Amino acid sequence: MNWSPMLISLKTASVSIVITFFLGLYAAKLVVGMKSEKIRIFIDGILTLPLVLPPTVVGFFILLILGVKRPVGRFLLEFLSVKIVFSWTATVIAAVIVSFPLMYRSARGALEQVDKNLIMAGRTLGMSERRIFWRVIMPLALPGIASGGVLAFARGLGEFGATAMVAGNIANKTRTLPLAIYAEVAAGNMEDSYGYVAVVVLISFVVLSLMNYFTIRGSKYTDKDVSK
Amino acid sequence: MSLEVNIKKKYKGFSLDVNFQTNGEYLGILGASGSGKSLTLKCIAGVETPDEGKIVLNNRVLYDSQKNINIIPQSRNIGYMFQNYALFPNMTAEENISVGLKLSKKEKKLKTNELLKMFHLEDMGYKYPAQLSGGQQQRVALARIIAYEPDVLLLDEPFSALDSQLKSELHTDFFDMLKLYKGEVLIVTHSKDEAYRFSENLALIENGAITGFGKTKEIFEHPKSLSEAKMIGCKNISPCEVSADNKILCTDWGMILKSNNIPENCKYIGIPSGNFETVNEPGANTIECKLVNVIEEINEYTIVIENNNGHENNPIYFNINKETWNNTKNKNELILKINDFYLLK
């Protein structure tokens, strides 16, 4: 079994989850704080769109922006000599965009569930908004945020469609696990894909267990028998 | 010490328009749920913003829509005890008390310990709110606010989160603890007992507007308006007409009462349910009536009656000692003497 797809996948998923985590959390914080209901619904729709669009369509849009003949892609190539499409960076971009809505929505739900009275209490106690966020909102929303992160990681790891569109299927460079499985099966080598499939199933199972763990942890502060 | 509030706010199809002043004595705000009590407190604390008006605390303008002043809640120095106490569930009692203090670590520790002691929570410092009883949670909430040395204390239904059995026990404790705080206190409640026990002055609030204001004792002893009488729980109220010879015709009950002290604009009459007495002969201020219902309470009976000339839709309720009622003859042809009544605007 060739280990390269596994390494590429883990590298892509690890880098993209760091970006997705903070980007999603930040976007959730901004949207929750928005005063205008209409703008909030609009922004929320745009941020969630990659979740419901076919990944190929997401890939299509990425190509529209970053393709070498498009303004942004051309600018990057001509002035910075960076070619994004069909590079490893493209796998990260695809994974970030596709997994972003999962992180954003989980974080948003978790932030919104924090009792508004606690935030108000913090304010009347003289706590700065920053302190309220880090000492009150974050700890209480953390289980939801963490499970969103785990879910986004799994989604990034399994990303196929958009990656194929923007990063291609270049062995040892952009061939991630899902692409490797596709390539092996397409070439008629079912046996060679068993190892890849096993790894994907194993990781997915671990991810689900982690999510359950975070959900259980979430009820920690409401249980009477909190251990010290 | 003074707090001046004059604010208007429209909120989810509800409109709040309140105007009152305090003079350093404890003020109670009594009203039904949904009458705008909590919203008023939230506006004072600055966690909600009124549409227009002015809030001044000890000559410091906290909010003035005309001058565009709106001090953030962090700088208002107002202590607000929330209805469910709003203790941070992820922090221990100790952390809850110290989290807002702007002191060095050592000073924080010192102050927190002092407060835990003051509020009889010595052994509770390491516990999380979910591990504390309702009464302990209430004390942590109060300690947390007092640690911050606010200029005014706002208490939003301080007992509504507690079991009713615990309440009366905790009333005394809580008010003792409250005396540790030297400053203005506003308490919002829907319970007339709490309002009576606690506050020297009382504001009545109904549908977002103040409908009565005065000394608590005076309002409870001599309500002057229909809404005051309703708020203190007077069940027997009827419109009335005053004639020249000091006679009052209670239109719903079809009876005539006499008084030498009738205020101007008297439009309603209220009779407290404890002010009836059974007598044998008709006389001044007596009514003859028929029995509608007898409700057995813990220590007394509540008797529902109708005056023989009265309307069916406005019966009269009165309370009577159990023994007296059991010894009363002719229960179906009662003659009642009315000892005292309220004449209301």
Interface residues (C-beta under 8 A of the other chain):
Chain A: D115 N117 L118 M120 A121 G122 R123 T124 L125 G126 M127 S128 R135 V136 P139 L140 Y221 T222 D223 K224 D225 V226 K228
Chain B: K42 A45 G46 V47 I72 P73 Q74 S75 R76 N77 I78 G79 Y80 F82 Q83 N84 A86 F88 P89 N90 M91 V99 G100 K102 Y126 Y128 P129 A130 Q131 R144 I145 Y148
